[in-house]
Amino acid sequence: MTLDQSGYTTSMRLVVVIGYLGVMVGAVLLLNANAENGTLAMAIWSGASVMLGWITHDARFALLPLVAVPVALPFGYADEWLGSDSPLVWLSVAVIGVIQVALVLAAFAARLLYERSQPSHN
């Protein structure tokens, strides 16, 4: 079993990315179901974003949260059938997605700082 620079195998990172995509879609569905669930959806998605940045140890995954915007496009308005004045789901997801990008990058940077602070075992 070969480990990359993050200490994980490629298949382990793939599982993390697939799990992240599942959590992300779940957060979009939760937000669509009821706009009042926005805080819960953001909290769940934020935890997954921090884990993604820390575990993958790769800044290229920072743009992954923006995949949620095209996923949210077909949903229209949250609570549409209740007649509420909630914003478009994709617009809410776009704003939250930008925050998630920052969280992934912050977790990636925290991992870099953590590893630099550890003594070298060479």
KABELJO-V576562 format. One record per run of one state. SS is the DSSP state (A for helix, B for strand, O for the rest). FROM is the first residue (numbers start at 1). TO is the last residue. If there is no record, write none. Layout:
SS;FROM;TO / SS;FROM;TO
//
This chain:
O;1;9 / A;10;33 / O;34;34 / A;35;56 / O;57;58 / A;59;75 / O;76;76 / B;77;77 / O;78;79 / A;80;82 / O;83;87 / B;88;88 / A;89;117 / O;118;122
//
